[in-house]
Amino acid sequence: MARSDKIESVYSTADALPDPLPAEPMGTVRAWLDDATARRVTPNPNAMALATIDADGRPSVRMVLCKDIDEDGGSITFFTNFESRKGRALAAVPRAACVFHWDTLEKQVRLEGVARRATDAESDAYFASRHWQSRIGAWASRQSRPIVSREELLAQVANVVIEQNIDLRPLIDAGPDERPEVDIPRPPFWGGFRLWIDRVELWVGGSGRIHDRALWSREFAGGAAEAGVDADAPTISRGWSVTRLQP
């Protein structure tokens, strides 16, 4: 056996990145998420750590759920309260980074990009698909704001039920597989953000910490300054380029 073959057998990677690397990364991101979902590696395989930075330069990170991947445009979508800490941070500094990590698969995706609000139609459609309890909760919670007690929070929930004239009886009596219809409109302060990706790093774990890494990057005209609250895609000034990275 040649020396190079011996090294390769010792430092093996079960699911190495292909050679040559794909010209664009989002198809692989989608395939990895679909695989993690099919294998049920975690209760929420679409959970990702989302990092933002506010107007004062203070970073923060939290877990959110990725609800859509647009392979063609190169974006992902998540939903939140626009008045939450992350919503206010993205309004001030419309850039973010996020990470998917599937430990049992030894795979990780890192994404960076510019954030814009999703369209009202996208936000309305997703909000309407949510469980009625979550829709009421979106109205009741002044997300990230202090509150004296849980009792006060539940009182806010009760106030929403009264103000929206929601009849809880058929909702509570419905079976677990039933989806009773109830008209709860989307709050104007709640909706989606679409993160338009300009950097993608894919990582596959390898033995001896000789991991497999690759970085894709592209450029938007105007950079972060162009990213506002509108849902239009930023103008691409340079398409995807790719390189392998040392682990």
Backbone as CSV, one residue per row, in Angstrom:
resi,resn,N_x,N_y,N_z,CA_x,CA_y,CA_z,C_x,C_y,C_z
1,MET,0.850,-1.205,0.000,0.000,0.000,0.000,0.882,1.250,0.000
2,ALA,0.585,2.176,-0.881,1.349,3.415,-0.946,1.123,4.238,0.309
3,ARG,2.125,5.102,0.616,2.026,5.920,1.826,0.765,6.770,1.814
4,SER,0.427,7.359,0.661,-0.767,8.204,0.589,-2.030,7.407,0.861
5,ASP,-2.060,6.142,0.409,-3.225,5.296,0.671,-3.338,4.980,2.154
6,LYS,-2.189,4.753,2.818,-2.207,4.477,4.255,-2.738,5.683,5.025
7,ILE,-2.255,6.868,4.660,-2.716,8.086,5.330,-4.216,8.251,5.150
8,GLU,-4.698,8.017,3.925,-6.125,8.190,3.648,-6.955,7.193,4.439
9,SER,-6.460,5.977,4.630,-7.210,4.970,5.377,-7.263,5.296,6.863
10,VAL,-6.207,5.941,7.382,-6.172,6.310,8.802,-7.049,7.527,9.063
11,TYR,-6.908,8.547,8.212,-7.668,9.785,8.385,-8.892,9.756,7.464
12,SER,-9.814,8.893,7.807,-10.984,8.695,6.954,-12.100,9.669,7.315
13,THR,-12.937,9.942,6.338,-14.138,10.755,6.517,-15.294,10.002,5.883
14,ALA,-16.308,9.700,6.683,-17.390,8.832,6.222,-18.133,9.412,5.024
15,ASP,-18.334,10.711,5.020,-19.160,11.336,3.980,-18.473,12.607,3.506
16,ALA,-17.315,12.446,2.908,-16.485,13.592,2.543,-17.157,14.457,1.488
17,LEU,-16.779,15.728,1.475,-17.243,16.627,0.429,-16.684,16.163,-0.912
18,PRO,-17.452,16.314,-1.981,-17.003,15.814,-3.286,-15.828,16.616,-3.835
19,ASP,-15.115,15.996,-4.738,-14.013,16.657,-5.424,-14.173,16.412,-6.919
20,PRO,-14.438,17.436,-7.719,-14.438,18.862,-7.352,-15.671,19.256,-6.549
21,LEU,-15.546,20.380,-5.837,-16.648,20.894,-5.039,-17.745,21.455,-5.936
22,PRO,-19.006,21.410,-5.475,-20.100,21.992,-6.262,-19.883,23.487,-6.483
23,ALA,-20.372,23.979,-7.603,-20.211,25.402,-7.917,-21.012,26.281,-6.978
24,GLU,-22.136,25.768,-6.470,-22.947,26.524,-5.508,-23.260,25.618,-4.323
25,PRO,-23.447,26.203,-3.115,-23.565,25.387,-1.912,-24.978,25.085,-1.439
26,MET,-25.979,25.850,-1.888,-27.287,25.772,-1.251,-27.995,24.441,-1.505
27,GLY,-27.698,23.801,-2.633,-28.266,22.479,-2.867,-27.786,21.474,-1.838
28,THR,-26.508,21.568,-1.460,-25.968,20.684,-0.433,-26.560,21.003,0.929
29,VAL,-26.729,22.291,1.232,-27.364,22.682,2.495,-28.756,22.064,2.589
30,ARG,-29.529,22.172,1.526,-30.870,21.587,1.491,-30.811,20.069,1.664
31,ALA,-29.892,19.415,0.958,-29.788,17.959,1.036,-29.420,17.505,2.441
32,TRP,-28.505,18.219,3.088,-28.121,17.855,4.449,-29.280,18.034,5.421
33,LEU,-30.011,19.139,5.301,-31.155,19.350,6.187,-32.225,18.292,5.942
34,ASP,-32.486,17.966,4.687,-33.472,16.926,4.381,-33.047,15.586,4.966
35,ASP,-31.761,15.278,4.898,-31.253,14.019,5.443,-31.393,13.991,6.959
36,ALA,-31.044,15.094,7.617,-31.183,15.167,9.077,-32.644,15.031,9.490
37,THR,-33.541,15.611,8.698,-34.970,15.516,8.991,-35.466,14.087,8.802
38,ALA,-35.069,13.453,7.706,-35.509,12.085,7.426,-35.010,11.106,8.485
39,ARG,-33.807,11.340,8.986,-33.233,10.442,9.999,-33.701,10.779,11.412
40,ARG,-34.373,11.906,11.565,-34.877,12.354,12.875,-33.746,12.382,13.899
41,VAL,-32.658,13.013,13.524,-31.481,13.025,14.395,-31.714,13.835,15.667
42,THR,-32.616,14.809,15.615,-33.027,15.588,16.781,-34.511,15.895,16.622
43,PRO,-35.192,16.305,17.711,-36.601,16.684,17.572,-36.817,17.828,16.589
44,ASN,-35.842,18.744,16.500,-35.945,19.889,15.588,-34.667,19.992,14.754
45,PRO,-34.529,19.160,13.725,-33.303,19.218,12.927,-33.126,20.526,12.177
46,ASN,-34.205,21.318,12.054,-34.106,22.624,11.389,-33.762,23.745,12.357
47,ALA,-33.428,23.392,13.607,-33.009,24.406,14.578,-31.618,24.912,14.231
48,MET,-31.439,26.229,14.356,-30.138,26.824,14.059,-29.852,27.926,15.070
49,ALA,-28.578,28.108,15.369,-28.154,29.211,16.229,-28.015,30.453,15.361
50,LEU,-28.752,31.501,15.723,-28.755,32.746,14.946,-28.050,33.833,15.745
51,ALA,-27.000,34.396,15.178,-26.228,35.447,15.841,-26.480,36.786,15.163
52,THR,-26.707,37.812,15.993,-26.915,39.176,15.506,-26.027,40.122,16.304
53,ILE,-25.972,41.371,15.848,-25.243,42.411,16.574,-26.083,43.672,16.541
54,ASP,-26.198,44.348,17.681,-27.087,45.504,17.737,-26.344,46.800,17.414
55,ALA,-27.062,47.913,17.524,-26.497,49.213,17.155,-25.313,49.597,18.035
56,ASP,-25.237,49.037,19.250,-24.130,49.327,20.160,-22.964,48.362,19.987
57,GLY,-23.078,47.449,19.038,-22.014,46.483,18.810,-22.056,45.284,19.721
58,ARG,-23.162,45.095,20.454,-23.272,43.958,21.368,-23.826,42.749,20.611
59,PRO,-23.097,41.625,20.614,-23.595,40.435,19.924,-24.556,39.645,20.802
60,SER,-25.419,38.880,20.170,-26.293,37.955,20.890,-26.615,36.796,19.965
61,VAL,-26.913,35.650,20.564,-27.201,34.453,19.786,-28.329,33.696,20.456
62,ARG,-29.157,33.039,19.653,-30.279,32.260,20.155,-30.653,31.211,19.116
63,MET,-31.429,30.216,19.544,-31.887,29.182,18.625,-33.202,29.609,17.987
64,VAL,-33.299,29.444,16.679,-34.538,29.677,15.938,-34.713,28.512,14.966
65,LEU,-35.896,28.432,14.357,-36.183,27.363,13.408,-36.145,27.899,11.982
66,CYS,-35.373,27.254,11.147,-35.353,27.584,9.721,-36.614,27.011,9.088
67,LYS,-37.393,27.863,8.448,-38.667,27.425,7.877,-38.647,27.320,6.363
68,ASP,-37.594,27.785,5.721,-37.525,27.668,4.267,-36.085,27.843,3.811
69,ILE,-35.713,27.082,2.790,-34.440,27.264,2.104,-34.738,27.483,0.631
70,ASP,-34.295,28.608,0.112,-34.434,28.916,-1.308,-33.097,28.618,-1.972
71,GLU,-33.017,27.469,-2.620,-31.756,27.064,-3.238,-31.357,27.991,-4.381
72,ASP,-32.334,28.385,-5.196,-32.026,29.184,-6.381,-31.540,30.588,-6.011
73,GLY,-32.280,31.248,-5.100,-31.891,32.598,-4.711,-30.790,32.635,-3.679
74,GLY,-30.646,31.530,-2.926,-29.622,31.480,-1.894,-30.029,32.197,-0.626
75,SER,-31.168,31.784,-0.037,-31.635,32.430,1.192,-32.312,31.407,2.086
76,ILE,-32.431,31.769,3.364,-33.203,30.987,4.322,-34.173,31.933,5.020
77,THR,-35.253,31.374,5.577,-36.274,32.197,6.218,-36.561,31.693,7.624
78,PHE,-36.694,32.621,8.552,-37.146,32.314,9.910,-38.139,33.390,10.310
79,PHE,-38.875,33.139,11.387,-39.944,34.041,11.800,-39.761,34.443,13.256
80,THR,-40.205,35.677,13.561,-40.017,36.197,14.909,-40.881,37.428,15.126
81,ASN,-40.832,37.927,16.336,-41.429,39.213,16.677,-40.438,40.305,16.260
82,PHE,-40.886,41.237,15.423,-39.984,42.287,14.945,-39.494,43.190,16.077
83,GLU,-40.235,43.214,17.204,-39.856,44.065,18.327,-39.007,43.325,19.360
84,SER,-38.677,42.062,19.079,-37.803,41.297,19.963,-36.375,41.820,19.861
85,ARG,-35.512,41.297,20.707,-34.115,41.740,20.667,-33.494,41.469,19.301
86,LYS,-33.734,40.282,18.747,-33.151,39.988,17.436,-33.791,40.818,16.343
87,GLY,-35.103,41.080,16.454,-35.758,41.914,15.457,-35.209,43.325,15.451
88,ARG,-35.001,43.883,16.643,-34.456,45.240,16.739,-32.999,45.280,16.289
89,ALA,-32.248,44.215,16.606,-30.849,44.162,16.168,-30.757,44.109,14.646
90,LEU,-31.607,43.310,14.020,-31.568,43.192,12.561,-32.035,44.463,11.873
91,ALA,-32.921,45.213,12.525,-33.328,46.498,11.964,-32.172,47.496,12.005
92,ALA,-31.341,47.404,13.053,-30.219,48.334,13.205,-29.008,47.909,12.382
93,VAL,-28.704,46.623,12.410,-27.549,46.073,11.683,-28.045,44.847,10.919
94,PRO,-28.411,45.010,9.665,-29.076,43.924,8.933,-28.137,42.852,8.407
95,ARG,-27.283,42.354,9.287,-26.442,41.205,8.958,-26.593,40.178,10.060
96,ALA,-26.453,38.909,9.711,-26.578,37.846,10.702,-25.748,36.653,10.262
97,ALA,-25.488,35.769,11.229,-24.818,34.503,10.957,-25.589,33.407,11.672
98,CYS,-25.583,32.220,11.110,-26.279,31.114,11.766,-25.518,29.814,11.540
99,VAL,-25.814,28.848,12.409,-25.142,27.546,12.369,-26.171,26.441,12.553
100,PHE,-26.129,25.454,11.660,-26.774,24.165,11.887,-25.672,23.191,12.297
101,HIS,-25.910,22.405,13.346,-24.934,21.382,13.729,-25.691,20.096,14.052
102,TRP,-25.392,19.049,13.284,-26.004,17.740,13.508,-24.906,16.805,13.996
103,ASP,-24.809,16.671,15.304,-23.688,15.982,15.928,-23.611,14.526,15.494
104,THR,-24.764,13.838,15.460,-24.742,12.417,15.121,-24.341,12.179,13.665
105,LEU,-24.539,13.170,12.810,-24.143,13.051,11.406,-22.740,13.588,11.153
106,GLU,-22.146,14.225,12.164,-20.841,14.875,12.031,-20.826,15.848,10.858
107,LYS,-21.868,16.691,10.830,-21.969,17.695,9.778,-22.378,19.033,10.380
108,GLN,-21.885,20.090,9.780,-22.202,21.442,10.232,-22.270,22.378,9.032
109,VAL,-23.215,23.321,9.123,-23.370,24.360,8.106,-23.271,25.713,8.792
110,ARG,-22.402,26.574,8.305,-22.318,27.960,8.776,-22.739,28.880,7.644
111,LEU,-23.630,29.825,7.967,-24.149,30.754,6.967,-23.990,32.183,7.461
112,GLU,-23.678,33.096,6.551,-23.651,34.527,6.853,-24.362,35.254,5.726
113,GLY,-24.997,36.382,6.064,-25.669,37.117,5.005,-26.349,38.375,5.485
114,VAL,-27.127,38.966,4.585,-27.863,40.192,4.873,-29.337,39.846,5.064
115,ALA,-29.976,40.521,6.005,-31.350,40.193,6.389,-32.334,41.228,5.861
116,ARG,-33.428,40.725,5.351,-34.545,41.570,4.942,-35.834,40.909,5.396
117,ARG,-36.829,41.719,5.645,-38.114,41.139,6.023,-38.714,40.365,4.855
118,ALA,-39.364,39.261,5.190,-40.115,38.513,4.188,-41.323,39.331,3.753
119,THR,-41.952,38.936,2.670,-43.147,39.643,2.218,-44.293,39.407,3.190
120,ASP,-45.267,40.312,3.180,-46.454,40.126,4.011,-47.161,38.824,3.662
121,ALA,-47.197,38.486,2.376,-47.865,37.252,1.954,-47.182,36.027,2.557
122,GLU,-45.847,36.014,2.572,-45.116,34.894,3.169,-45.387,34.805,4.664
123,SER,-45.353,35.951,5.339,-45.573,35.961,6.782,-47.003,35.565,7.120
124,ASP,-47.970,36.057,6.342,-49.375,35.706,6.578,-49.596,34.205,6.411
125,ALA,-49.031,33.641,5.353,-49.237,32.222,5.069,-48.649,31.352,6.172
126,TYR,-47.439,31.676,6.632,-46.853,30.860,7.691,-47.615,31.037,8.996
127,PHE,-47.993,32.280,9.323,-48.708,32.512,10.576,-50.012,31.722,10.600
128,ALA,-50.718,31.683,9.476,-51.989,30.960,9.412,-51.805,29.459,9.603
129,SER,-50.606,28.942,9.316,-50.352,27.508,9.458,-50.008,27.109,10.891
130,ARG,-49.772,28.067,11.754,-49.351,27.767,13.122,-50.529,27.309,13.978
131,HIS,-50.230,26.588,15.033,-51.256,26.159,15.980,-51.912,27.387,16.595
132,TRP,-53.189,27.270,16.908,-53.916,28.434,17.439,-53.294,28.964,18.721
133,GLN,-52.725,28.068,19.549,-52.092,28.539,20.783,-50.899,29.446,20.470
134,SER,-50.128,29.065,19.461,-48.965,29.872,19.088,-49.385,31.210,18.504
135,ARG,-50.498,31.227,17.770,-50.972,32.489,17.195,-51.453,33.444,18.291
136,ILE,-52.145,32.899,19.275,-52.547,33.739,20.410,-51.310,34.228,21.157
137,GLY,-50.348,33.329,21.347,-49.130,33.695,22.057,-48.349,34.797,21.372
138,ALA,-48.375,34.810,20.040,-47.665,35.861,19.304,-48.242,37.233,19.611
139,TRP,-49.556,37.301,19.760,-50.200,38.568,20.129,-49.914,38.935,21.585
140,ALA,-49.872,37.929,22.456,-49.811,38.199,23.898,-48.425,38.611,24.378
141,SER,-47.381,38.054,23.762,-46.028,38.268,24.273,-45.382,39.509,23.678
142,ARG,-44.932,40.393,24.532,-44.090,41.517,24.120,-42.642,41.028,24.216
143,GLN,-42.260,40.273,23.232,-41.058,39.448,23.296,-39.820,40.235,23.699
144,SER,-39.081,39.646,24.625,-37.816,40.165,25.158,-37.997,41.292,26.168
145,ARG,-39.245,41.715,26.424,-39.476,42.764,27.415,-39.627,42.138,28.806
146,PRO,-39.209,42.840,29.869,-39.362,42.312,31.226,-40.837,42.160,31.603
147,ILE,-41.113,41.225,32.519,-42.464,41.048,33.040,-42.352,40.618,34.499
148,VAL,-43.311,41.022,35.308,-43.241,40.804,36.755,-43.385,39.335,37.111
149,SER,-44.327,38.643,36.485,-44.608,37.261,36.869,-45.234,36.507,35.707
150,ARG,-45.277,35.184,35.844,-45.952,34.371,34.835,-47.450,34.640,34.851
151,GLU,-47.976,34.941,36.031,-49.407,35.259,36.126,-49.751,36.465,35.257
152,GLU,-48.885,37.451,35.247,-49.130,38.620,34.405,-49.079,38.245,32.927
153,LEU,-48.160,37.350,32.566,-48.078,36.899,31.178,-49.356,36.178,30.767
154,LEU,-49.855,35.300,31.638,-51.094,34.584,31.324,-52.283,35.535,31.265
155,ALA,-52.233,36.598,32.054,-53.293,37.613,31.982,-53.277,38.302,30.621
156,GLN,-52.082,38.520,30.073,-51.989,39.104,28.734,-52.578,38.160,27.689
157,VAL,-52.367,36.851,27.875,-52.963,35.866,26.973,-54.484,35.943,27.052
158,ALA,-55.008,36.015,28.270,-56.458,36.104,28.452,-57.013,37.362,27.802
159,ASN,-56.290,38.450,27.893,-56.747,39.703,27.275,-56.828,39.570,25.755
160,VAL,-55.878,38.851,25.162,-55.918,38.640,23.715,-57.156,37.843,23.328
161,VAL,-57.459,36.811,24.092,-58.647,35.994,23.813,-59.899,36.853,23.841
162,ILE,-59.968,37.763,24.808,-61.135,38.650,24.915,-61.151,39.655,23.768
163,GLU,-60.021,40.302,23.527,-59.958,41.346,22.500,-60.205,40.790,21.096
164,GLN,-59.724,39.572,20.842,-59.905,38.955,19.528,-61.237,38.199,19.428
165,ASN,-61.976,38.166,20.536,-63.279,37.480,20.569,-63.138,36.021,20.127
166,ILE,-62.195,35.332,20.743,-61.897,33.941,20.388,-62.662,33.001,21.309
167,ASP,-63.426,32.092,20.731,-64.148,31.072,21.496,-63.207,29.887,21.698
168,LEU,-62.744,29.700,22.927,-61.769,28.655,23.204,-62.368,27.258,23.271
169,ARG,-63.670,27.145,23.513,-64.262,25.824,23.754,-64.040,24.847,22.606
170,PRO,-64.381,25.193,21.364,-64.135,24.214,20.290,-62.650,23.949,20.049
171,LEU,-61.811,24.911,20.378,-60.375,24.721,20.198,-59.825,23.738,21.225
172,ILE,-60.248,23.897,22.464,-59.781,23.020,23.537,-60.340,21.615,23.378
173,ASP,-61.588,21.509,22.899,-62.244,20.201,22.763,-61.779,19.420,21.538
174,ALA,-61.083,20.068,20.623,-60.649,19.401,19.397,-59.633,18.303,19.707
175,GLY,-59.688,17.226,18.945,-58.750,16.131,19.120,-57.356,16.513,18.664
176,PRO,-56.364,15.686,19.009,-54.973,16.015,18.674,-54.708,16.085,17.173
177,ASP,-55.504,15.367,16.380,-55.303,15.371,14.931,-56.207,16.366,14.215
178,GLU,-57.019,17.077,14.964,-57.930,18.043,14.361,-57.279,19.419,14.290
179,ARG,-57.659,20.176,13.276,-57.175,21.546,13.106,-58.381,22.461,12.982
180,PRO,-59.007,22.787,14.117,-60.197,23.641,14.052,-59.870,25.008,13.465
181,GLU,-60.782,25.521,12.666,-60.568,26.817,12.037,-60.871,27.932,13.027
182,VAL,-59.979,28.887,13.084,-60.181,30.056,13.932,-59.459,31.226,13.272
183,ASP,-60.123,32.357,13.221,-59.560,33.529,12.549,-58.758,34.355,13.543
184,ILE,-57.452,34.188,13.497,-56.542,34.987,14.326,-55.546,35.630,13.369
185,PRO,-55.694,36.907,13.068,-54.813,37.546,12.089,-53.381,37.669,12.609
186,ARG,-52.470,37.833,11.695,-51.062,38.018,12.073,-50.855,39.406,12.663
187,PRO,-50.166,39.486,13.810,-49.845,40.808,14.364,-48.930,41.583,13.416
188,PRO,-49.085,42.884,13.316,-48.218,43.665,12.422,-46.761,43.673,12.867
189,PHE,-46.512,43.322,14.128,-45.149,43.320,14.659,-44.509,41.935,14.602
190,TRP,-45.094,41.023,13.860,-44.603,39.639,13.803,-44.509,39.205,12.347
191,GLY,-43.434,38.508,11.995,-43.312,38.035,10.620,-41.962,37.403,10.355
192,GLY,-41.645,37.281,9.086,-40.440,36.576,8.689,-39.280,37.484,8.347
193,PHE,-38.093,36.928,8.509,-36.872,37.516,7.974,-36.292,36.532,6.973
194,ARG,-35.868,37.058,5.858,-35.161,36.246,4.866,-33.689,36.650,4.903
195,LEU,-32.840,35.678,5.179,-31.398,35.918,5.228,-30.801,35.516,3.884
196,TRP,-30.345,36.534,3.143,-29.719,36.306,1.842,-28.243,35.996,2.073
197,ILE,-27.841,34.802,1.691,-26.547,34.264,2.088,-25.430,34.741,1.159
198,ASP,-24.331,35.215,1.763,-23.153,35.528,0.954,-21.924,34.718,1.352
199,ARG,-22.023,33.936,2.432,-20.929,33.031,2.817,-21.535,31.742,3.365
200,VAL,-21.028,30.621,2.890,-21.457,29.298,3.353,-20.213,28.469,3.636
201,GLU,-20.139,27.918,4.835,-19.079,26.957,5.126,-19.712,25.617,5.470
202,LEU,-19.274,24.568,4.782,-19.717,23.206,5.060,-18.583,22.446,5.735
203,TRP,-18.946,21.674,6.757,-17.959,20.942,7.567,-18.427,19.507,7.726
204,VAL,-17.499,18.571,7.517,-17.756,17.152,7.765,-16.663,16.650,8.694
205,GLY,-17.060,16.030,9.803,-16.090,15.548,10.770,-15.237,14.419,10.222
206,GLY,-13.951,14.438,10.574,-13.029,13.392,10.140,-12.220,12.866,11.315
207,SER,-11.681,11.665,11.186,-10.886,11.085,12.263,-9.599,11.885,12.454
208,GLY,-9.098,11.882,13.699,-7.880,12.616,13.998,-8.005,14.110,13.802
209,ARG,-9.221,14.609,13.804,-9.517,16.024,13.609,-9.071,16.538,12.231
210,ILE,-8.889,15.637,11.287,-8.630,16.049,9.904,-9.993,16.143,9.220
211,HIS,-10.691,17.211,9.565,-12.054,17.396,9.082,-12.053,17.870,7.629
212,ASP,-13.215,17.804,7.023,-13.406,18.279,5.655,-14.152,19.604,5.724
213,ARG,-13.552,20.675,5.186,-14.178,21.999,5.222,-14.080,22.655,3.852
214,ALA,-15.121,23.420,3.529,-15.095,24.197,2.289,-15.893,25.471,2.497
215,LEU,-15.471,26.532,1.822,-16.100,27.841,1.960,-16.533,28.353,0.591
216,TRP,-17.814,28.735,0.502,-18.345,29.410,-0.680,-18.626,30.863,-0.316
217,SER,-18.355,31.786,-1.209,-18.662,33.189,-0.951,-19.107,33.858,-2.247
218,ARG,-19.912,34.899,-2.085,-20.327,35.740,-3.203,-20.491,37.152,-2.665
219,GLU,-20.720,38.119,-3.531,-20.829,39.506,-3.096,-22.124,40.120,-3.596
220,PHE,-22.714,40.961,-2.719,-23.888,41.742,-3.079,-23.463,43.183,-3.323
221,ALA,-24.068,43.830,-4.284,-23.798,45.244,-4.538,-24.261,46.059,-3.345
222,GLY,-23.385,46.891,-2.791,-23.747,47.703,-1.648,-23.570,47.013,-0.319
223,GLY,-23.333,45.699,-0.322,-23.122,44.976,0.923,-24.300,45.094,1.861
224,ALA,-24.015,45.200,3.158,-25.066,45.270,4.165,-25.882,46.537,4.049
225,ALA,-25.277,47.606,3.500,-25.990,48.879,3.418,-27.222,48.783,2.534
226,GLU,-27.215,47.829,1.585,-28.343,47.707,0.679,-29.497,46.930,1.296
227,ALA,-29.237,46.191,2.351,-30.259,45.325,2.930,-31.180,46.130,3.829
228,GLY,-32.435,46.247,3.440,-33.401,46.991,4.238,-34.534,46.108,4.687
229,VAL,-35.701,46.688,4.925,-36.835,45.918,5.401,-37.667,45.369,4.252
230,ASP,-37.371,45.772,3.007,-38.117,45.240,1.875,-37.642,43.833,1.561
231,ALA,-38.488,43.098,0.833,-38.210,41.679,0.619,-37.466,41.394,-0.675
232,ASP,-37.140,42.424,-1.457,-36.458,42.182,-2.722,-35.074,41.581,-2.491
233,ALA,-34.682,40.707,-3.399,-33.354,40.108,-3.299,-32.289,41.157,-3.559
234,PRO,-31.188,41.139,-2.803,-30.097,42.069,-3.093,-29.467,41.748,-4.444
235,THR,-28.890,42.754,-5.053,-28.246,42.578,-6.349,-26.905,41.870,-6.171
236,ILE,-26.686,40.828,-6.937,-25.440,40.064,-6.851,-24.401,40.710,-7.761
237,SER,-23.280,41.118,-7.172,-22.209,41.722,-7.973,-21.131,40.712,-8.340
238,ARG,-21.033,39.625,-7.575,-20.103,38.537,-7.903,-20.720,37.226,-7.466
239,GLY,-20.736,36.247,-8.371,-21.341,34.955,-8.069,-20.477,34.112,-7.145
240,TRP,-20.918,32.880,-6.916,-20.248,32.001,-5.962,-18.832,31.635,-6.405
241,SER,-17.908,31.689,-5.462,-16.580,31.093,-5.622,-16.380,30.146,-4.450
242,VAL,-15.504,29.159,-4.603,-15.370,28.135,-3.568,-13.912,27.754,-3.384
243,THR,-13.570,27.425,-2.141,-12.236,26.929,-1.823,-12.337,25.963,-0.657
244,ARG,-11.461,25.008,-0.613,-11.352,24.156,0.568,-10.599,24.909,1.664
245,LEU,-10.877,24.541,2.924,-10.212,25.138,4.075,-9.517,24.051,4.883
246,GLN,-8.400,24.400,5.483,-7.751,23.470,6.399,-8.567,23.382,7.689
247,PRO,-8.561,22.211,8.320,-9.363,22.055,9.535,-8.723,22.684,10.759
